[in-house]
């Protein structure tokens, strides 16, 4: 009797069958595979947002230097952007403007100005990570008075020998992965 009683009390412990294991792995793979597929997209978006933030910071620096422009002479009729944007990348052209005597005024284009990976202006195209173009339309000094504008374009990547050009006040940058744009008013009455 003792053997019969022991057999009834014994609980059999079974493992998972092969079919159950295969189904569980299939469900797990079906759930994890899309998550893994989105990782490269997320990393690309992260990299783009980092460069977008750096480009926005460079555009903001340029805008500040343009808005805080100082007169080149005591007469106060010609203004120049503050350093380091008072010279072009090759060091030969000041970013300057004077109030226009014709209305509407025509834009003067400056650039390209290159920036390294830390957002600091550089003269080297090979080490550049951002490239900026600036178009300044000066305010008019005749009636009807119209305020001027500064259009600032910062694109990335800046290196690689690609050409960046203006065409009808539109920037063309064939190797661009992204860019930031900023338009701000220029009013000589705000300059001291």
C-alpha positions as CSV (number, residue, x, y, z in Angstrom):
1,X,0.0,0.0,0.0
2,X,2.8,2.3,0.7
3,X,4.1,2.3,-2.9
4,X,0.6,3.1,-4.3
5,X,0.2,6.0,-1.9
6,X,3.6,7.5,-2.8
7,X,2.8,7.3,-6.5
8,X,-0.5,9.2,-6.1
9,X,1.1,12.0,-4.0
10,X,4.0,12.5,-6.4
11,X,3.6,15.5,-8.5
12,X,5.2,15.3,-11.8
13,X,7.4,18.2,-12.8
14,X,7.4,18.7,-16.6
15,X,9.4,21.2,-18.6
16,X,8.2,23.2,-21.6
17,X,7.7,21.2,-24.8
18,X,9.7,22.1,-27.9
19,X,6.6,23.6,-29.6
20,X,6.0,25.9,-26.6
21,X,9.6,27.1,-26.6
22,X,9.6,27.7,-30.4
23,X,6.3,29.7,-30.1
24,X,7.7,31.8,-27.2
25,X,10.9,32.6,-29.1
26,X,8.8,33.5,-32.2
27,X,6.6,35.9,-30.2
28,X,9.7,37.5,-28.5
29,X,11.4,38.0,-31.9
30,X,8.2,39.4,-33.4
31,X,8.2,42.0,-30.5
32,X,11.9,42.9,-30.4
33,X,12.7,43.0,-34.1
34,X,10.8,46.3,-34.8
35,X,12.5,47.9,-31.7
36,X,15.9,47.0,-33.0
37,X,14.9,48.2,-36.5
38,X,14.2,51.7,-35.1
39,X,17.6,52.1,-33.4
40,X,19.4,53.4,-36.5
41,X,16.6,55.9,-37.2
42,X,16.8,57.1,-33.6
43,X,20.6,57.5,-33.7
44,X,20.4,59.4,-37.0
45,X,17.7,61.8,-35.6
46,X,19.9,62.3,-32.5
47,X,22.9,63.2,-34.6
48,X,20.8,65.6,-36.7
49,X,19.4,67.3,-33.6
50,X,23.0,67.8,-32.3
51,X,24.1,69.5,-35.5
52,X,20.8,71.5,-35.7
53,X,21.5,72.8,-32.2
54,X,25.1,73.7,-33.1
55,X,23.9,75.4,-36.3
56,X,21.2,77.4,-34.4
57,X,23.9,78.5,-31.9
58,X,26.2,79.6,-34.7
59,X,23.3,81.5,-36.4
60,X,22.5,83.1,-33.1
61,X,26.1,84.2,-32.6
62,X,26.2,85.7,-36.1
63,X,22.9,87.5,-35.4
64,X,24.2,89.0,-32.2
65,X,27.3,90.3,-33.9
66,X,25.3,91.8,-36.7
67,X,22.7,93.4,-34.4
68,X,25.4,94.9,-32.2
69,X,27.2,96.3,-35.2
70,X,29.4,99.3,-34.6
71,X,30.1,102.3,-36.8
72,X,33.4,102.1,-38.7
73,X,33.9,105.9,-38.5
74,X,32.8,108.8,-36.3
75,X,30.2,109.8,-38.9
76,X,28.3,106.5,-38.1
77,X,27.2,105.8,-41.7
78,X,28.9,102.5,-42.2
79,X,28.5,99.6,-39.8
80,X,30.5,96.5,-39.3
81,X,29.6,93.3,-37.5
82,X,31.5,92.5,-34.2
83,X,34.4,90.1,-34.2
84,X,34.8,87.3,-35.1
85,X,32.3,88.0,-37.9
86,X,33.8,91.2,-39.0
87,X,36.0,89.3,-41.4
88,X,35.2,86.7,-43.9
89,X,36.7,83.2,-43.7
90,X,39.6,84.3,-45.9
91,X,40.1,87.4,-43.7
92,X,39.8,89.8,-46.5
93,X,36.2,91.1,-46.4
94,X,34.5,92.9,-43.6
95,X,30.8,92.3,-43.1
96,X,29.7,95.9,-43.4
97,X,26.7,97.9,-44.6
98,X,25.5,101.4,-44.9
99,X,22.0,102.7,-45.1
100,X,20.9,102.6,-48.7
101,X,19.9,105.8,-50.6
102,X,17.7,103.8,-53.0
103,X,14.5,102.0,-52.1
104,X,14.3,99.0,-52.2
105,X,17.9,98.3,-51.3
106,X,19.8,95.4,-52.8
107,X,21.3,92.6,-50.7
108,X,25.0,92.1,-50.2
109,X,26.1,88.5,-49.7
110,X,28.9,87.3,-47.4
111,X,30.3,83.9,-47.1
112,X,31.0,81.1,-46.9
113,X,32.1,81.3,-43.3
114,X,33.2,78.0,-41.9
115,X,32.8,76.7,-38.3
116,X,34.6,73.8,-36.6
117,X,32.8,71.1,-34.6
118,X,32.8,73.4,-31.5
119,X,31.1,76.2,-33.4
120,X,34.2,78.4,-33.6
121,X,34.9,80.2,-36.9
122,X,37.7,78.6,-38.9
123,X,39.5,79.4,-42.1
124,X,40.0,75.8,-43.0
125,X,37.3,74.2,-45.2
126,X,38.7,70.7,-44.5
127,X,38.1,71.0,-40.7
128,X,34.8,72.7,-41.1
129,X,31.6,71.1,-39.8
130,X,29.2,74.0,-40.4
131,X,29.1,76.6,-43.2
132,X,27.3,79.9,-43.0
133,X,26.1,82.4,-45.6
134,X,24.8,85.9,-44.7
135,X,22.8,88.3,-46.9
136,X,22.4,91.8,-45.6
137,X,19.8,94.1,-47.1
138,X,20.6,97.5,-45.6
139,X,17.9,99.9,-44.3
140,X,17.0,102.8,-46.5
141,X,17.9,106.4,-45.5
142,X,15.3,107.9,-47.9
143,X,11.6,108.1,-47.8
144,X,9.9,105.7,-47.6
145,X,12.1,104.4,-44.8
146,X,12.3,100.6,-44.8
147,X,14.2,98.6,-42.1
148,X,17.0,96.4,-43.3
149,X,17.2,92.6,-42.9
150,X,19.9,90.1,-42.3
151,X,19.3,86.6,-43.6
152,X,21.6,84.0,-42.0
153,X,21.9,80.5,-43.3
154,X,24.0,77.8,-41.5
155,X,24.2,74.3,-43.0
156,X,26.0,71.1,-42.2
157,X,28.2,69.2,-43.0
158,X,30.6,72.1,-43.8
159,X,33.6,70.0,-45.0
160,X,34.2,68.1,-48.1
161,X,34.9,70.7,-50.7
162,X,31.2,71.1,-51.7
163,X,30.2,74.4,-53.1
164,X,27.6,76.7,-51.5
165,X,26.2,79.4,-53.6
166,X,23.5,82.1,-53.8
167,X,21.0,82.2,-56.5
168,X,18.1,84.8,-56.4
169,X,18.6,85.1,-52.6
170,X,18.3,81.3,-52.2
171,X,21.2,79.2,-50.9
172,X,22.2,76.2,-52.9
173,X,24.2,73.6,-50.9
174,X,24.2,70.2,-52.7
175,X,25.8,68.1,-49.9
176,X,23.6,69.5,-47.2
177,X,22.2,67.2,-44.5
178,X,20.4,70.0,-42.8
179,X,20.4,73.7,-42.1
180,X,19.0,76.5,-39.9
181,X,17.9,79.9,-41.2
182,X,17.4,83.1,-39.3
183,X,16.1,86.5,-40.6
184,X,16.4,89.5,-38.4
185,X,15.7,93.2,-38.8
186,X,18.4,95.8,-39.1
187,X,17.4,99.3,-38.0
188,X,20.2,102.0,-37.8
189,X,18.2,103.9,-35.2
190,X,18.9,101.1,-32.7
191,X,22.6,101.5,-33.2
192,X,24.4,103.8,-30.9
